[in-house]
């Protein structure tokens, strides 16, 4: 598996990105300002993440997605750790990430990768998404924010 930054000529894997964030408008907005990285195996995109600079020394992991057939094999953790290393190389000192209150697997993943919960943005998904989102039979309502010094 190879992880690399997309070139400006390449199109990001929108369908895969939408599995992590169902708002095509939001995905396209942060793709304009961020850095998109893909994981490939045999010329097939199997994972993706996007880093978005937020402050002078802070960057946010705004999207992380793994193709369904590759889930549960440690690829998500490898991509998070790759993102942390890339952010460090770019000179950032802090990385933030946000995930839904219903995203139990993602909350566990980020904490296993060294992130700590910093705060909750109440009603984030009610205010920013037209359609209701459910995961693990729980409505996604609040954004759980996590951070780590890198």
NORRA-V711479 format. One record per residue. N is the residue number from 1. SS is DSSP state (alpha for helix, beta for strand, coil for the rest). PSI is psi in degrees with one decimal (NA if undefined). OMEGA is omega in radians with two decimals (NA if undefined). Layout:
BEGIN
N_SS_PSI_OMEGA / N_SS_PSI_OMEGA
END
This chain:
BEGIN
1_coil_134.7_3.09 / 2_beta_136.7_3.05 / 3_beta_129.6_-3.11 / 4_beta_157.5_3.08 / 5_beta_136.4_3.07 / 6_coil_143.8_3.03 / 7_coil_163.8_-3.13 / 8_coil_-24.9_-3.13 / 9_coil_-20.5_-3.09 / 10_coil_147.4_3.07 / 11_coil_135.6_3.10 / 12_coil_153.7_3.14 / 13_coil_79.5_-3.04 / 14_alpha_-45.6_-3.10 / 15_alpha_-41.9_3.13 / 16_alpha_-41.5_3.10 / 17_alpha_-35.9_-3.12 / 18_alpha_-16.1_3.07 / 19_alpha_-22.4_3.12 / 20_alpha_-25.5_-3.14 / 21_coil_107.6_-3.05 / 22_coil_-2.4_-3.14 / 23_coil_104.2_3.13 / 24_alpha_-36.2_3.12 / 25_alpha_-45.9_3.14 / 26_alpha_-41.3_3.13 / 27_alpha_-48.7_-3.13 / 28_alpha_-34.5_3.14 / 29_alpha_-48.5_-3.11 / 30_alpha_-20.6_3.03 / 31_alpha_-31.3_3.13 / 32_alpha_-32.9_-3.02 / 33_alpha_-12.0_-3.01 / 34_coil_-173.4_3.12 / 35_beta_125.7_-3.12 / 36_beta_129.5_3.12 / 37_beta_142.2_3.10 / 38_beta_149.2_3.01 / 39_beta_129.0_-3.11 / 40_beta_148.0_2.99 / 41_beta_121.4_-3.11 / 42_coil_49.7_3.12 / 43_coil_18.1_3.09 / 44_beta_131.0_3.11 / 45_beta_121.1_-3.11 / 46_beta_-9.4_3.12 / 47_beta_160.6_-3.11 / 48_beta_149.6_2.94 / 49_beta_158.2_3.14 / 50_beta_130.1_3.05 / 51_beta_132.7_-3.11 / 52_beta_113.1_3.06 / 53_beta_134.0_-3.12 / 54_beta_-40.6_3.09 / 55_beta_177.6_-3.07 / 56_coil_-44.7_-3.09 / 57_coil_13.6_-3.06 / 58_beta_140.6_3.13 / 59_beta_149.0_-3.12 / 60_beta_137.7_2.98 / 61_beta_102.7_-2.99 / 62_beta_-14.0_3.12 / 63_beta_135.6_3.07 / 64_beta_120.9_-3.12 / 65_beta_142.2_3.10 / 66_beta_133.6_3.11 / 67_coil_139.9_-3.00 / 68_alpha_-42.7_-3.08 / 69_alpha_-12.4_3.11 / 70_alpha_-0.2_-3.13 / 71_coil_150.9_3.11 / 72_coil_13.5_-3.10 / 73_coil_13.3_3.10 / 74_coil_1.7_-3.12 / 75_alpha_-38.4_3.11 / 76_alpha_-44.8_3.14 / 77_alpha_-41.8_3.11 / 78_alpha_-40.0_3.14 / 79_alpha_-39.5_3.09 / 80_alpha_-45.5_-3.13 / 81_alpha_-35.2_3.06 / 82_alpha_-42.6_3.13 / 83_alpha_-42.8_3.12 / 84_alpha_-45.0_-3.13 / 85_alpha_-42.3_3.11 / 86_alpha_-43.8_3.13 / 87_alpha_-40.5_3.10 / 88_alpha_-46.0_3.14 / 89_alpha_-32.7_3.14 / 90_coil_-4.8_3.07 / 91_coil_8.3_3.13 / 92_coil_151.8_-3.09 / 93_coil_-16.5_-3.10 / 94_beta_141.8_3.05 / 95_beta_134.5_3.12 / 96_beta_157.8_3.04 / 97_beta_148.7_3.08 / 98_beta_143.8_3.10 / 99_beta_161.6_-3.09 / 100_beta_152.8_3.10 / 101_coil_-22.8_-3.12 / 102_coil_-4.7_-3.08 / 103_coil_69.7_-3.01 / 104_alpha_-44.9_3.13 / 105_alpha_-41.7_-3.14 / 106_alpha_-39.4_3.09 / 107_alpha_-41.9_3.11 / 108_alpha_-45.1_-3.13 / 109_alpha_-51.1_-3.08 / 110_alpha_-37.9_3.12 / 111_alpha_-36.1_3.07 / 112_alpha_-27.3_-3.13 / 113_coil_9.6_3.03 / 114_coil_1.3_3.11 / 115_coil_149.1_3.09 / 116_beta_143.1_3.13 / 117_beta_129.6_3.14 / 118_beta_-38.3_3.12 / 119_beta_175.3_-3.14 / 120_beta_130.9_3.02 / 121_beta_100.0_-3.08 / 122_coil_138.5_3.08 / 123_coil_18.3_-3.11 / 124_alpha_-47.5_-3.05 / 125_alpha_-25.8_3.06 / 126_alpha_-35.8_-3.09 / 127_alpha_-28.1_-2.98 / 128_alpha_-4.9_-3.13 / 129_coil_132.0_-3.10 / 130_coil_-40.8_-3.08 / 131_coil_148.8_3.08 / 132_coil_144.0_3.12 / 133_coil_132.1_3.07 / 134_beta_136.2_3.02 / 135_beta_140.8_3.11 / 136_coil_33.6_-3.12 / 137_coil_25.6_3.11 / 138_beta_134.4_3.07 / 139_beta_133.3_3.09 / 140_coil_109.9_-3.05 / 141_coil_-49.8_-3.03 / 142_coil_148.6_3.05 / 143_beta_123.4_3.06 / 144_beta_121.3_-3.13 / 145_beta_133.6_3.12 / 146_beta_157.8_-3.09 / 147_beta_159.1_2.97 / 148_beta_147.4_3.01 / 149_beta_135.6_3.13 / 150_coil_NA_NA
END
